[in-house]
Amino acid sequence: MPALLIKNMPPPLHDRLRQRAAAHHRSMNREVIAILERELNSATTTEFPPPIKPLKPISHDEIVQIIRDARDGKR
């Protein structure tokens, strides 16, 4: 079975997790699994947007034109 090691957990967070596990009559490991299952199965879990298509390269002439347009107040 896969395992996960959490390093450098802040002591206050560790204490809150320990208290929460005790309140739910679970081990800390089981409490973490329950939290992860609930959050990852939540309907409000944010979906990542589709990847952004790479932009086409801008030529030197296009850059010069953009600068000219900006100077002339066209952009």
N, C-alpha and C positions, 0 to 999 in steps of 0.2 A: 504494500500500500504506500502511495506517495506520502512524503513528509514535508513539512515547511518549518524552517527555523526562523524565528523573528529576532533579529539582533537590535540592540540599542533601544529597547522599548523604554520610554520615559517611566520612571517609578510611579508617578501619579496615574498614568494610564494602566500600568500593571495592577495597581491597587484597585482601580475601578473595575477592571476585568475580573479580578479575583472576587470582589464583592458581588458583582453581577452573576458570576458563575455560582457562588454560594446561594444567592437569592433564588436561582433557578434549579438548585440541587443538581448541578452538573460540575464536571471537572472543567478546568480552564480550557483545556484542549477542545472538549465538546462544546463549550460556550462559543469559542472562536468559530468552530465549524457551523454552529447554528446561526451566528451573526452573518457569516459569509454566505450561507445558503439563502437566508432571508434577503440579503441585499442583492445578491446576484440573480435571484428569481423575481425580484420586485418589478412590478409593471412600470415603475418610475425610473428604472435604470436607464441612464442616458445612452443612446445609441451613437456611435461615432458616425460623422458624416462621411459620404463617399470621398475617396481621395481626390485631391485637386489635380486637374489636368496640367501638365507642364506648360508653361507659357512659351510662345515662340520667341526666339531670340530677336532683339531689336537691333536693327542696322544702325550704323553710324549716322547715315542720312536721316533716319527717323528720329534719332536723339537730337540732332541739330534742329530739326523741324519742331520738336516738342519744346526745346529751349526758346526758339524764336516765337512760337505761339504764346508761351508763358510771358515773355517780355512784352508782347503786343496785347496782352490781356485776353487772349482767345481761350485760355483754359482756366 
